[in-house]
């Protein structure tokens, strides 16, 4: 859960790498929806707007009906409202 700690302390670059590692190393994990969401959140915080949009859209498409998909859709709306 170090990835969460990195995210919570604002070390978004390290958190991003850590969440991406979860996606790569554990392709069957039940944590994939949340890890995908957090990758998008990290990209957002790092102002990687296109990457964040792509990742958040992926969370919505791949994991419909999950809390992660709902939160991803909310962040996408926020990004649109902010002009990103």
C-alpha positions in Angstrom: 0.0 0.0 0.0 3.0 2.3 -0.4 1.4 3.6 -3.6 -1.4 5.1 -1.6 1.1 6.7 0.8 2.9 8.2 -2.1 -0.4 9.6 -3.5 -1.5 10.9 -0.1 1.7 12.7 0.5 1.7 14.3 -2.9 4.5 12.3 -4.5 2.4 11.8 -7.6 5.3 10.7 -9.9 6.3 7.9 -7.6 2.7 6.9 -7.0 2.1 6.8 -10.7 4.9 4.4 -11.3 3.8 2.3 -8.3 0.2 2.1 -9.5 1.3 1.3 -13.1 3.4 -1.5 -11.6 0.3 -3.0 -10.0 -1.4 -3.0 -13.4 1.5 -4.6 -15.1 2.5 -7.2 -12.4 -1.0 -8.3 -11.3 -3.2 -8.4 -14.4 -5.9 -10.5 -12.7 -6.0 -8.6 -9.4 -9.3 -7.3 -8.0 -7.5 -4.0 -7.4 -7.2 -3.2 -11.2 -10.2 -0.8 -11.3 -8.8 1.2 -8.3 -5.3 1.1 -9.6 -6.5 2.3 -13.0 -8.4 5.1 -11.4 -5.4 6.1 -9.3 -3.1 6.2 -12.4 -5.6 8.6 -13.9 -5.7 10.7 -10.7 -1.9 10.8 -10.6 -1.8 11.9 -14.3 -4.3 14.6 -13.5 -2.3 15.9 -10.6 0.8 15.9 -12.9 -1.2 17.9 -15.4 -0.9 15.1 -18.0 -4.3 15.9 -19.3 -4.5 13.6 -22.4 -3.1 10.6 -20.5 -5.4 11.3 -17.6 -8.4 11.5 -19.9 -7.4 8.3 -21.7 -6.8 6.4 -18.4 -10.0 7.6 -16.7 -12.0 6.7 -19.9 -10.4 3.2 -19.7 -11.6 2.8 -16.1 -15.1 3.8 -17.1 -15.1 1.4 -20.2 -13.3 -1.6 -18.6 -14.9 -1.6 -15.2 -18.6 -0.4 -15.6 -20.6 -0.5 -12.5 -17.6 -0.2 -10.1 -16.9 2.6 -7.7 -13.8 3.3 -9.7 -15.8 3.8 -12.9 -18.1 6.2 -11.1 -15.2 8.2 -9.6 -13.4 8.2 -13.0 -16.6 9.6 -14.7 -16.8 12.3 -12.0 -13.1 13.3 -12.6 -13.7 13.4 -16.3 -16.6 15.8 -15.8 -14.4 17.9 -13.5 -11.7 18.0 -16.2 -14.2 19.1 -18.8 -15.5 21.8 -16.5 -12.0 23.0 -15.9 -11.2 23.0 -19.6 -8.8 20.2 -19.7 
